[in-house]
Amino acid sequence: MSQTDATKILPPFTQIPAYLQTIADYEQQAEKHLAANTWHYLQGGAMDEYSVRDNLQQFKNIQLIPRLLNDLTQGNTECEILGQKFPHPIFLAPIGHQQLFHTEAEAASALAAEVLGSNFVLSTFTNTDIQNLKKENPYKWFQLYWQGDREKSLALIKLAEQQNFKAIVITVDSPHTGIRDRERRVFFQLPEAMQHPHTPTHIPLPEIREDQHPVFNGLMHIAPKWADIEFVIANTNLPVILKGVLHPLDVKKALSIGVKGLIISNHGGRVLDTAISPLKALERIKAVVPSDFPLLLDGGVRRGTDVFKALALGASAVLIGRPAIYGLAVAGALGVAHVIKILKEEFEITMALMGTATINEINQEYIFQD
């Protein structure tokens, strides 16, 4: 259902209807709460959206092989990453401009994450001031989009340090916006009045001469390089995680300069279409890192069984993006919390039915791939 008339857009629910039982239910419901162009912005991807669909398909291609009659009475979903223990491995991915989906924006998502014990990754493009989020919440990382130079980028990192964030996540896979046909067809634009307290939505471009290329001498000129990542590592006490790495050779480079973890992601299929799915990339990357090196998977998770499959292939945790926003659009903080709860309970039951008492027991022996 698409809305052309604003009066047809449903306001957020204040209570969760009983018929919302799955992420798919939330996806169907969320469209009714958003303007048509906002819905296409959320759902869309780059070009033909092959990667958007493939991210989902790769989970369906894996089958589970349960083990039976194990003693699971001491079971739990706890995981440890970078020396910090988390109640479960379902984290919230960084999503910018959350005011598009609910008036309380990131404040609602952060509250839901805190209540459900989910690690919250705050986007640089937050509409909520970082200082208005609960400083005492221990489960939060800050995601950095490079600001075109080291001084501006480091200023955001220092602010995150002051607000007790536990890690810096640098997104490295989108130095240039993807070609998003669906967005362009509906003429999507961010509202002019939308506030981003910590950064402009468009970083000033260098002046380009007539004989220079607008892409390679424009955005790519001010995009981060490996030396910039080394600079960040040298100037923060927080662990630095790179988000968007897919190639094993980049993984080896990241390890060599002191990166402490990776979020394996193709940006939800929103930047480079036909890029390898995170699940496929995970298998290749796992083979070139130490056994205890944190690898988080972002993209395509819609069921508790998906969480299990990602962990079986070597992920330390997973991040959810669109599912959390479905919850936010439908019912604010309550909806986000319910989405996390759905996935968490599905994952717990999957673990029990698979015969695994702890996350450390989950491995490739429990899955089958053609």
C-alpha positions, 0 to 999 in steps of 0.5 A: 500500500502506498500513500499519496495522501498524507491523511492516509498515513497511520500514526504510530501505535501506542500499543502493539497489536496482537497480529504483529508477530514477526519481522515480516508482519512489521515490514508490512505494517510499517509501510502504512505508517510512512509517506510513499517516498520515505518508504521507498528510501527505506526499502530501496537499494542501489541500481537493480537491487540485486544485493538487497534481495541476495542478502536475504536469499543467502540465509534461505540457502542454508539449512540447519542440522540439529543435535538432540538430547543435549543438556541445555539447562545452563543455556544462555545467549551471552557473548563477549566482544572486545572484552565487553559482555553482551546479553545477546548478539543482536545489535542495532545497526547505525541508521541515519535520519531516524526522524523520517520514521518517528518523531522521537528518532534515535532517542526511541531506538536507543531506549529500546536497545537499552531496555532489551540489552541490545548494543546500539550503534549511533549514526553520525547522521543522527537527528538526536544530539549525542549528549541527549542519549543516556551516558550511563548505558554501557551498550553503545558504539559510535559510527563515524562517517568521515568528515572530509578531514581529520580535524572534524572527524576526530572532534566527533570521536572525542565527543563520543569518548566523552559520552561513554561510547565503547567503540568507534565504527568507521563506515568505509564502504560508501565514499560516494552515494550509490545510484539509487534508482528507486529513490530518484524515481520518487524524487526523495529528498531529506526535509530541509528543516531536518536537523543533524546536530553533529554534521551537515548532511553534505560535506563541502566538496573541494573546488574542481577545475574544468579539467578535473573529474567530478567524482575522482577529484570530488568526493573521492578526493576527500574520502578516507584512506588507510592512513586516515584510519591509522590516524584515528587508531593513534588518536583514540583509546577506543577500539576502532571497527571498520564497517563495510569491508568485504575483501580478504585483502582489505581484512589483512590490511586492517589487521596489520594497522590495528583495527580491532573488529570488522562489521561485514556489510554491503550497506544493505545493498544500498551502495554497490549493487551486485556486491557479494552478500555479507554472509558469503563474505563472512566465510572468506574473511573468517579464514584470514583472521585469528579465531577470536577476532570480532566479525559482526554481520550486517544485512539480511537478518530477519529471523532468529534462525538467521542469527544462528546461521551467521554465528555458525559461519563465524560471526560474533554478533549480527546487526539489524537495520531495516527491521529496527526501523520497521518497529520504529515507524510502527510504534516508536521505542515500543516497536523497536523493543518488540522487534528485538524481542521477537528476534531474541526469542526466536534465536533462543528457541532456535538454539534450544532446538539445535541442541546448543546451550551457549553461543560458543557451541554454534559452528559449521557442524550445525549447518548444511550448504549445497 
